[in-house]
Amino acid sequence: MEIEKLSKIEIELIKELLKKERKDKYYVKEFNKDYAEVMRAFQFLSNKNLGKLSAESYKVILLTDTGLNAKKKGLPEKILFDFVKDKKEVKVSEIPMDNNEKNIAIGLLKKKGAITVEKLNNELILKYVKDCEFEEEKILKKEFPLAFEKLTDDKKRIIEDLIRRKLLRIEEKNEWYFVPEKELFEIKLEELDFIEKVDKEVIEQEQWKTKKFRKYDLTSPLPKIYGARKHFLSETIEEIKRIWIEMGFSEMEGNHIQTSFWNLDALFVPQDHPARGLQDSLFVGKDKIEKGIIYDLELMDSIKSVHENGKIANSTGWQEKWSVEVAKELMLRTHTTVLSVQTLYKLKQEKITQGKFFAIGRVYRNETIDWKHLFEFHQVEGIVVGEVNFRNLLYYLKIFYKKLGFDDVKIVPSYYPYTEPSADILVYSKEKDQWLELGGSGMFRPEVVIPLLGNNVRVLAWGMGLERIIMMKYNLKDIRDVYSSDLNLLKERTL
Amino acid sequence: MAKIEFNVKTIETLTGLTFGEIIPILPKLGISLEDYKEDQVSLEVNPNRIDWLSVEGIAKSIKFFKGIEKPKEEKILDSDYEVIIDKSVKEVRPYTVCAVAEIKFDEELIKSIIQLQEKLHLTFGRNRKKLAIGIYPAEKIKFPITFFAEDPKKVKFIPLNETREMNGLEILENHEKGKEFKHLLEGKKVFPFFKDANNNILSMPPIINSELTGRVTEETEKVFIECSGFNLFYLNKALNVIVNTLLVRGAKVYKVKVKDVDSIYETPDFNWKEYSLDKKMVFDYLGVDVDFKLLEKMGYIVKDNKILVPSYRADIMHNVDLIEDLAIAFDYDNFKIQQSNIESIAEESKYSKLSNKLRELLIGLDFFEMVNFNVTKIENTINPIHLYNSVNQDYNVLRDVLFLPMLENVKQNKQIVNQRIFEIGRTFENEEKEKLCAMLTNATVSQARQILEYILDRFNLKYKFEEIDEEIFIPGRQIRVLDEKNKEIGIVAEIHPKILKERSIPFNVVFFEIYLDCFF
């Protein structure tokens, strides 16, 4: 057994033990340290076969709550005795005591011969006879807990009485003690002088030249520690932002509350489209839907005209009346594509004809929240404006998804009201060994671009929901967990 | 997305292909196979292709795509059938377009037509708001048919699936479809009706057909079809899709003369529309020269640079719709990647950059980041913006402070006595603002202030404090932080225990909350 490997508390305890008078049995309570710590150290020494930790049981007497009460206020029989002695004679009915207590007290006093009980005119009368001993009170006045074994027999009897009266109770306790092995006493005190903490003294005095280091047990389990972290949702957003930046895309930002004009009309979504309805979109307002302002009246006219007859864009348009009142309705944006159209608008103001832009932001749908659906979630979106074509879209998609960790990507025809051609993106998941849909893409329709930019500039666009990626990455089964605030989960999560 | 169901044998018979040969074609067209069990096939089609709301329409497209058939003009035959639109109906339901078709109906075709009608009603017809379709066994009807409107109390007929006569109002109150679509006719003084030359009521659109004339059975060999509503542009598209479906089955389709109040026109208008496609435009869009002839695979007739678009294609609005079909015919898999040369210098938004720095500072002080919803419950707000129609009843306002919703995070972790959490998020007041809130439990409000100062000092901001007196905070333990120009940076405070009691939080909570704007 290497002495250097003993723990600090074991060493301290052995030192103390060696300084004491040598005997067979050392009680834990003899040591000037925390009882539990000493026990633990003796247990370690026991495990190392340097001794044996055992316990002897003994009984103690404790006061019950009623007993404590009686100790403070006096036993009922003593209270009654004083009362009767004072009055010499007293009617039972006139005694100001609880009936139960009264009867017990009367019985006890009678037994002691201190009073007599007589009946007079159907009334019970108590008469003082003589003084008596109240051993029970003497017991109660003692310091508790009392060691039972040490008591004399007649004291034990009184105590058993008091236990029956539920004024006292008996408990079994353990007194721990340690029986050291011979080997322990063969250790010399000087051997136990190890270098603990390396401090200024140790260094200056070069103590390692004369003393040994206490060895730590570094192979057994230690409690885990944690540090504060970014939320994994934030972290994922940062990682994806980095992908966009690496590809040369600039960040778009904007309000979450938008007019239907920007969120839907500018994207050529017809005003009677089901997605614009109360079941799908969240509108702002208390008793009625609040309306916003459409500032650019020229733009509004263009969009109105492209919806109604499409002529400015060489399209049939929707051939339905377009209502500015519907367009003004304020809603929570249903996609980040609203930022894309607002960016196109800004490009026109700034007379810029090309660029690459991205957004990662919250969007809202009027969905009942459950393990698969949220009413508030994130979308990731990118656009490329300029002399670009369908083949370039494939180029960007391949790079983007490769950076996301998907080497294999393919596209299939799809449909979105504001892109044509449109495509859905399928990625190959190695874990699941299947192709999964992860995002949509396309080229903005002229009906969208022409009112905003004046001519049919080509705009590539693609995007997807963020929560799905997060659930795949962190193996979450319930979409609500993406917004978890459980500190235990947040501290434990891996990178 | 709409789901179309049919028996696998139907599509095999209509195309002449096995379903195994059909399956790989579907994703190339943008159709999704949802389910295939015991001969029943379930497909999902995009909402713009209403011609695919029937297996017949899908089969036709598959045959063109595979080159089994080439698109050709289909003849609609002349006839004497007439439908009169009476001026009484113009104010309530102004238009109808009609056709007559001769075809032997079997069980599969009946199922297909009923499904087509239902799906058209639900999707394209916006749940019957925009249009409604009636299909009647022609043998039970005498032409000419009149489309008129009348006081609903005065018109009685036995509606489909009933045994006794009801008037228009009674149908809205008592009939299943009447109750479902009551809102479309409620309050109108007159209701629209179709009647034949014998004054038999055929139907009351958009609600219900009559029992006597409204049911197509396997005995039916000729049908009268009408589509009524408010906008001929849409009515014609819906009718053409139905006609297309019947033509695929080999029906003979007849024109109907519709005598409107001021005009007469013949329907169905099954004429092909001419589009011209520019080679340069195609190249600009697709990045490759694609032979226009390929459009025949998508059901178009190609004559030099002129493209003829079939009338059942309700989704063609612009040349780009043709360009997409051209790309589909070329096959998306055949496009080769081409590197793009759009040059740009990337930039993160200033809020993103700032948020990262703040995050770093707070994590360095052992604060865990929280991410909460913007949509929240009213008890987590002070004076919020409301949401008019939230289906999640409790979550119907937008948060205007970060610290109140964060108390839910504290409560959720209440077994941890010493919490340090922060959130960088948006609040909705008069304007939308990005804010930072850092919250500590079992700590002093001075500590919260120290942490705030640590952060503001790292940015070299100058600030001063003034005492405030809000009910939700403990008196004498709350301050406002201002910048040099006296603009509010934020607040530092200790939450009043009455709020902690309401939320069953068993220790104190201190925090600061500031606007990100103050850093710019």
Interface residues (C-beta under 8 A of the other chain):
Chain A: G227 A228 R229 K230 H231 L233 S234 E238 K241 W244 I245 E246 M247 G248 F249 S250 E251 M252 E253 N255 H256 I257 D272 P274 L278 Q279 L282 F283 V284 G285 K286 K288 I289 E290 G310 A313 N314 S315 T316 G317 Q319 E320 L332 Q354 G355 K356 R362 Y364 N366 E367 T368 I369 F375 E376 V384 V385 G386 E387 V388 N389 F390 R391 N392 L394 Y395 Y396 K398 K410 I411 V412 P413 S414 Y415 E420 P421 S422 A423 M443 R445 P446 E447 R458 Y483 S485 D486 L487 N488 L490 K491
Chain B: P27 K28 L29 G30 N46 P47 N48 R49 R126 K129 K130 N231 F233 Y234 F283 D284 Y285 L286 G287 V288 I316 M317 H318 N319 V320 D321 I323 E324 A327 I328 Y332 D333 F335 K336 I337 Q338 Q339 S340 I342 E343 S344 I345 A346 E347 E348 S349 Y351 S352 N356 R359 L362 I363 L365 D366 F367 F368 E369 M370 V371 N372 F373 N374 V375 I385 H386 L387 Y388 N389 S390 V391 N392 Y395 L398 E408 N409 Q412 N413 I416 Q419 R420 I421 R426 F428 E432
